[in-house]
Amino acid sequence: MPRIVVDVMPKPEILDPQGKAIAGALPRLGFTGFAEVRQGKRFELTVEGDVTEEVLEHARSAAATLLSNPVIEDVTRVEVIEDAQ
């Protein structure tokens, strides 16, 4: 079954304490060379049947109204992916 992936990230002006904590931990664990970390959310919506433009528009609407908080977050991707089986 196809899936629609929705990625949501904090707006650039919003503080990201989880991202800052990860950024601080990376060099302590030997992972160097990363200047900044921002942590977001990923949603996978499994679709019954074909992904039509109408289904994709419903996913975009859900992303904007339910999956993200538009005051502090941006929807950065709404994309169809096919299962590799």
Salt bridges, closest charged atoms under 4 A:
ASP7 OD2 - ARG77 NE 2.85
GLU44 OE1 - ARG3 NH1 2.33
GLU44 OE2 - ARG42 NH2 2.77
GLU53 OE2 - ARG60 NH1 3.06
GLU54 OE2 - HIS58 NE2 3.80
GLU57 OE1 - ARG60 NH1 3.29
GLU73 OE2 - LYS41 NZ 3.23
ASP74 OD1 - LYS11 NZ 2.90
GLU79 OE1 - ARG77 NH1 2.80
ASP83 OD1 - ARG3 NH2 2.81
